[in-house]
Every structure is written in structure tokens, then in C-alpha cells.
Amino acid sequence: MTPFPRDLYAPLVPYAPDRRPVEVDLSDNTNRWGTHPGALAAVRTADPEELLRYPPVYADRLRAAVAARFGVPLEAVATGCGSDDLLDSAFRAAADPGESIRFIPPTFSMIEIFATMNGLVPRPLDRAAPRSPSAPFGPLPDPGLLLDTEEGTPAIVYLCRPNNPTGEVLPRPWIETLLDQAGPTGPVVLLDEAYADFMEPDEGPDDLLRLAATSDRLVVLRTLSKAFGLAGLRVGFAVGAPEVIREIEKSRGPYKVNRLAEAAAVLALDDREGWIPETLAAARAERTHLARALVERGLAPLPSGANFLLVPTEGIGAGDAASVTAKLREAGVAVRPFPSLPGFGDAVRVTLGPRHETDRFLAALDTLLTPTT
Ligand SMILES: *Cc1c(COP(=O)(O)O)cnc(C)c1O
């Protein structure tokens, strides 16, 4: 008999981000401009039946809303309790315990956790070459290095674009080369686009999502937790070929999106000209503004396609990531510390918010900066 607790679970600890109350919370990349007003109204005016009855098994209204927004077939869409749920389900659908998953650190911290939870072997690809002004994230690795390892071919390749926590937007041709080399029988490529909504429109944020609907191996994951302001409702979706999506739904199981979440998400996804594009434009403008303000202070934020900036703490002169984070918190602002990030050293990740929150952050930061005169 397998011993309980399972050995496999020994390295896992329950997720415990710092959620102590703070005046301005720029630590978790949720939407600092608020929540979608139509979605909020839908939750406020819910009928008692909505609570009493089970939701549709696979959230077909939500699938239809995603299909309509992006011009893909409904059968190419799976939904879940946040995109975390879809990552977890996709891991189970695509890999047997003991198989491996490839990714390029630093990336989404949950990946290694979901891998371990599902008995998969995390195989990070070291991006060995150093960073430089012309390649602020380091040169891109040869995509083939993700597909073949000394230990064999991984079952899954995970990519995140824009990447959390660096903000890097992997170029589309590089991803297409990876898909070509993987071919129809290679690893399943999970492309996490939690922050794609914040990319510049001319970067083609939805191109790969559309490609996924007809691809043998590509699955794109999106969430309503960030741009759409609905993290509390837990809604995510995946787009892939219908045969792939069916497998993900099997491993996901029924009733993962509740009725209120589905109703709110449908309204938010339908918003093409209102609150959503307005707040996205505001976030992009704030990204430029904050990056400039940091550079003026002698800091070196990484270029970002997301609603956050990664700032190496080296130039701040107030200690490592943990102590910078603690001092900012004392000044009323929460950010996320990233100690010893491969390639970047200690850094903090700052979520973009409306101008008054940026100003609060900069004022807190200024109390830490060593005066130069
Ligand atoms: C926030 C985040 C998610 C999780 O989204 P949920 O839908 O809230 O589960 C997924 N991937 C990345 C990279 C994220 O930063």
C-alpha cells in the first residue's frame, strides 16, 4: 500500500502569499482599476435559482462568449476555475506520472508545484547566455533545446507570454519554430497568456490563440483574473484543437465554473469598446510612465508586455528583495519579492495601477533610495 502522506507530496507546502492588509497592494497583478461594472451588476442582481441549481456542466455560455470574442469554434474552448485549474487539468491530460515538463526559468512559480502535484518531473532549461543591453532577457535559446533533452522528449513544454515575473514577450516566430520542430506528435505546448491582454495591439496578442484552435499541439491559456478584474470569481479558459480540448475537459471534470462566475465572465468578455479597453489603455500608459520614472531614478526595470514591471533591487541600495519589500510595506505599499531570480538576481515585481497608486509607490521607493548628492 502507498504510505500516507505520499512521499511525492513531501516537498509541497500550501501556497501562502503575503496577504496582510496594506494601503496600496501592488503585489498580485490583479486589476487595480477595479472590476468590470457589468459583471458586478450581474452578480448583484442574481436570481436565487442561480445559487440553487447546478451550473452548466462545461460552461457552454462562457465557451460561446470566448468563441465569439476571438472568432474560434466553441469546441476549441475549455473553461475552468481560473486558468490554474486548466494548467493542472492539461498537465494530467497530456502527461503520465514520471514524464517531464520543460520550461524556461524564471517563469510562473505554480508550474513546478502543479508538476509535482501531478507526479511530473520539472526540467528547467537554463538560459545560460548573459543578458545585455540589446538582449535584456538574454538571447533566446534554440527552441530545439526545449524538445530534446538528455533524458528524452518531455511530454509538455510550458511557455508564458508575456512572462510572469519578467514581462518578456516571446517573439511569435520563435514560438512558431518551436511548434514546427515539435511536429504533430511532439510535446503538448502550453502557452500561458494570462497577461496577453496588456500587450500592445500591434504585437498581435490574439494571433497565437487563434492559431491554437487548429494546431495539433498548441494550447493557449487565458484568465479573467488580471485584465478583466475578476480574480475573486476564478474564471479561466483554454483554446486548442477540439480533440485536445476534449481531453482537457475529461481531466478537468464537471461543474468547475459556477453560475455567477459564468454570468459575470460572459458580460466582461463581451465588452469590446467600454471598460475593458479603457482600463487596458490606462495600464499600458502607466507602464510607460512608471518605467520612465524608475529609469530617471537610476533603476533598470525590464521591458514589459504585462501589467507589471520587474525591477532588479541592485540599484535601490536598500538591501535584497526581501528587505526592499519589507521597507516598502512599512511605507504602505506591497510588491512581490523575487530573491535570486536566475539571470536577474534579486528583484521586486510591481503591479501597475492608476496614477495615484504609482505616485504612492514612487514616494515609498524614494524613501529607500540612497541620495546621490
Ligand atoms: C495570475 C496567473 C495565472 C492564474 O490565473 P487564475 O486564472 O487566477 O488561476 C496563470 N498564469 C500566470 C502566468 C499568472 O500570472
The ligand as a Gaussian input file, in Angstrom:
#p B3LYP/6-31G(d) Opt

LIG

0 1
 C       -2.160000      35.007000     -12.405000
 C       -1.630000      33.975000     -13.310000
 C       -2.369000      32.833000     -13.643000
 C       -3.521000      32.373000     -12.815000
 O       -4.676000      32.801000     -13.178000
 P       -6.022000      32.296000     -12.482000
 O       -6.938000      32.327000     -13.620000
 O       -6.322000      33.313000     -11.431000
 O       -5.834000      30.932000     -11.928000
 C       -1.883000      31.949000     -14.583000
 N       -0.685000      32.156000     -15.150000
 C        0.070000      33.217000     -14.839000
 C        1.376000      33.387000     -15.502000
 C       -0.370000      34.149000     -13.902000
 O        0.417000      35.155000     -13.549000

